[in-house]
């Protein structure tokens, strides 16, 4: 079972994403603050991270910190427009605009965590 760390401060988003990922066989742990996210990234050792780049917070700094401790896939999500290039430049594996359909998020995670195809 793949482990996913979800970093978001919106309770309804956390519930929605946790439910969708759980139904798809993922184990999800959540953090609502950057400090907690870093602690969990070190101890939980997730296979992937979903990181909300929120207005009014320095999600870009959190993205850089997460990238500095691991090469795990990081899916940056946000309602902000025009930040995809910056997020990718700072280490996000992919960017996904909010709102998104759960199927789209699951497809992205599945693709990122799929075993490499043989020759």
Residue pairs with C-beta under 8 A, 6 or more apart in sequence:
1 25
1 26
1 27
2 25
2 26
2 27
2 47
2 48
2 109
2 113
3 26
3 27
3 28
3 29
3 44
3 45
3 46
3 47
3 48
4 21
4 26
4 27
4 28
4 29
4 46
4 47
4 48
4 49
4 50
4 109
5 28
5 29
5 30
5 31
5 37
5 40
5 41
5 44
5 46
5 48
5 49
5 50
6 14
6 17
6 18
6 21
6 28
6 29
6 30
6 31
6 49
6 50
7 30
7 31
7 32
7 34
7 37
7 49
7 50
7 51
7 52
7 62
8 14
8 17
8 30
8 32
8 50
8 52
8 54
8 77
9 32
9 33
9 52
9 54
10 52
13 52
13 98
14 30
14 32
16 102
17 28
17 50
17 102
17 105
18 28
18 30
20 102
20 105
20 106
21 28
21 105
21 106
21 109
22 28
24 106
24 110
26 109
29 40
29 44
29 46
31 37
31 39
31 40
34 57
34 58
34 61
34 62
34 65
37 49
37 51
37 62
37 66
38 62
38 65
38 66
38 69
40 46
41 49
41 66
41 69
41 70
41 72
42 69
45 70
46 72
47 72
47 73
47 113
48 72
48 73
48 74
48 75
48 109
48 112
48 113
49 66
49 72
49 73
49 74
49 75
50 74
50 75
50 77
50 105
50 109
51 59
51 62
51 63
51 66
51 74
51 75
51 76
51 77
51 92
52 59
52 77
52 78
52 98
53 59
53 60
53 63
53 76
53 77
53 78
53 80
53 83
53 87
54 78
55 79
55 80
59 76
59 78
60 86
60 87
60 90
63 74
63 76
63 87
63 90
63 91
63 92
64 90
64 91
66 74
66 91
67 74
67 90
67 91
73 93
73 94
73 109
73 112
73 113
74 91
74 92
74 93
75 92
75 93
75 94
75 95
75 96
75 105
75 108
75 109
75 112
76 83
76 84
76 87
76 88
76 92
76 94
76 95
76 96
77 95
77 96
77 97
77 98
77 100
78 87
78 95
78 97
78 98
79 97
79 98
79 99
81 97
83 95
84 95
84 97
87 95
88 94
88 95
93 112
94 108
94 112
96 104
96 105
96 108
